[in-house]
Amino acid sequence: MIDEGFKCIICNQKVKPLKYSARNHCPFCLYSIHIDINPGDRENKCKGLLKPIGIIKFKHSYKIIHKCDRCKLLVKNIIADDDDINIIIELSKNPNIY
């Protein structure tokens, strides 16, 4: 599993490693790049932009639903402790996206 920092290509913020799991999206804008097949493996060749489109309940937490602008796959990522709560609240207002 690779947990690394990066500069977000959407909002230009410097993103630090998560330190408890693999960082897989920007905590400032919640966008991501389609780089993982399995969490933290960085083996996906798609490299499309993952746009946050919704929130779903997952066990005792929540996941962000991203849609890839290239392959159209829906990807679910667990919300990180430092994610922007205001964006999460806005995403939770989206109707059922399935």
C-alpha positions in Angstrom: 0.0 0.0 0.0 1.4 3.4 -1.0 0.4 6.4 1.1 2.0 9.5 -0.4 1.5 13.2 -0.6 0.7 15.0 -3.9 -0.3 18.4 -5.4 -3.9 18.3 -6.4 -4.4 19.0 -10.1 -7.9 20.4 -9.5 -7.4 22.9 -6.6 -3.6 23.1 -6.5 -3.4 22.4 -2.8 -0.5 20.4 -1.4 -1.9 17.2 0.1 0.0 15.4 2.9 0.1 11.6 3.3 -2.8 10.2 5.4 -0.6 8.1 7.7 -3.2 5.6 8.6 -4.3 4.4 5.2 -3.5 5.1 1.5 -4.3 8.7 0.6 -6.7 8.4 -2.4 -8.3 11.8 -2.9 -7.7 15.5 -2.1 -9.2 16.5 1.3 -9.8 20.0 0.0 -11.9 19.4 -3.1 -12.4 15.5 -2.8 -11.3 14.9 -6.4 -9.0 12.0 -7.2 -7.1 10.3 -10.1 -8.1 6.8 -11.2 -4.7 5.2 -10.2 -5.7 2.3 -8.0 -7.1 -1.1 -8.8 -7.0 -2.1 -5.1 -6.6 0.6 -2.4 -3.1 2.0 -2.5 -1.6 -0.3 -5.2 -1.2 2.6 -7.8 -1.6 0.0 -10.7 -4.5 1.3 -12.6 -3.6 2.5 -16.2 -6.8 4.6 -16.6 -5.5 7.8 -14.9 -8.9 9.5 -15.5 -10.2 12.2 -13.2 -12.4 10.9 -10.4 -15.1 13.5 -9.7 -16.9 13.2 -6.3 -20.6 12.8 -7.1 -22.2 11.4 -3.9 -21.9 9.8 -0.4 -23.0 6.4 0.8 -23.2 4.8 4.2 -20.6 2.1 4.7 -20.6 0.1 8.0 -19.9 2.7 10.7 -18.6 5.3 8.3 -19.3 6.8 4.9 -17.7 6.6 1.5 -17.4 9.2 -1.3 -18.6 8.0 -4.6 -16.4 9.1 -7.5 -17.1 8.8 -11.2 -14.2 8.5 -13.6 -14.4 11.0 -16.5 -12.5 8.6 -18.8 -13.8 5.0 -18.2 -17.1 6.1 -16.4 -16.4 3.6 -13.6 -17.9 4.4 -10.1 -15.3 4.2 -7.4 -16.0 4.3 -3.6 -13.4 5.7 -1.2 -13.7 5.9 2.6 -14.0 9.5 3.9 -10.7 10.6 5.5 -10.5 12.4 8.8 -9.3 15.6 7.2 -11.9 15.8 4.3 -13.8 19.1 3.8 -17.0 18.5 5.8 -18.9 21.2 3.8 -18.3 19.4 0.5 -19.3 16.1 2.1 -22.6 17.7 3.3 -23.3 19.0 -0.2 -22.6 15.6 -1.8 -24.9 13.9 0.7 -27.8 16.0 -0.7 -27.4 14.3 -4.1 -30.2 11.9 -4.9 -29.5 8.2 -5.4 -26.9 8.1 -8.2 -27.1 4.5 -9.1 
